[in-house]
Amino acid sequence: MGTAEVRDVSRAMFARLAVLEEGTEEYQYVRNTLIELNMALVRFAARRFSNRTEQIEDILQVGTIGLIKAIDRFDPDYGVEFVTFAIPTITGEIKRFFRDTNRRRSAPNWA
């Protein structure tokens, strides 16, 4: 599926998600489909950090958390494309991971 198709399908899925009751099977199905459809955004954002010492799998996992947060917080009524909203959310989650990981590594061991 091409980028334009993903954007169109995502737009339709977000419209559907907005009218569903959270916690229902259909809600979960639509939400999971949005996650799968937009995993390319996570891979795109993760490439920016591929020179780090952390494993790419860890970066992708943290980026996926950012994608899930973006999906849960996105409001199509704002008139912004999902990609515009999602990339900073995904990138922010990855940066937070690095910040937290580096703090733990550099913290003195008082034990």
Steps between C-alpha positions, in 0.01 A plus 500: 500500500637840405532806720190669357296183549619463859407862565151453351434171681630647827271801460200266457611285794534803728148607403376152587698492827340829608151349505588169662486431871844456651564149625278322248638238265434719197678795663803280571496366144494848346769626741725200430450546126608864534811388687590248230426745217726767648801295613695654212497826698676324786762355267547844341549670838725219630741534204595841635639331812663196337850620594428458872637213705153375589365211298273602212237259634486702824467825305222353286319373808514839669398668174199269482395620845521854361285397203238350731496817709462707182208286383330525838542879519439596137189704422424520126278803565811715554555496124857369523627192317573207728863483380554861609375411848655153528864562403573745787320268744700197385828692495430645844442153643831379352687804635345443845624141486855617426485765770376252761746232391794740513399625844496147636841427350659817634339489845743415778465155649460568872427143595 
